[in-house]
Amino acid sequence: MDARLLDILVCPVCKANLEYRKASHELVCKPCRLAYPVRDGIPVMLADEARPLSTDEL
């Protein structure tokens, strides 16, 4: 994930900063407890595509 892109991307739901998790290829929003997929290097920033995170995953 390009660091410059990560600096400007925010959660589409709450506008919080996102954390990139390389192992799972996801961008994580901790306040919303959502993980947005990164497919072929492209972040999918749609709330409908995000998966809810469990407490253990945070």
N, C-alpha and C positions, 0 to 999 in steps of 0.2 A: 504494500500500500504506500503510495506516494505521500511523504510527510506534508507536503504543501496542500494536498487535497484533504488530508486528515485535519489540518488546521482550520479549514473553512467549512467543513461539513458539520452540521448540527442535527440533532434529533428533529424530525419533522413534526413531532407531537408537542414536545415541550421546549425545544430550542436549546437543550443542554448539549455540552460537549460530549463527544463519543470516544470510546476506547476501542482500539483495534486489537482483536485477538487472532493472532496469526494461525494458531493451531486449528481453530474452528472456522476460520475465514468469515468472521462476523465483526460488525461494529456494534458495540454495546452501549446502551443508554442506561445508566444505573438508576436515575430518578424514576424513569418509566418502567424499568425492569424488562426492557425489550432488546432483542438481538436482531440486527438487520443483516441479511446475508450479503456476501461479496462473491459475485459469480464472474468468473473469467476476469478478475481484477476490477470489476465494475460494481460499486455499491448499489444495492437495490434499496432505495430510501422510501419505500412505501409501507405505511403502517399495516396494511393488509398482508404484506409479505413477512413482517417481523414475527418472531416467535417469543412468547413470554419466557422469562428466565425464572428459574427456581431460586430459592434463598441460597442454596449451596453454590450456585453458579456465580453469584454476585461476589 
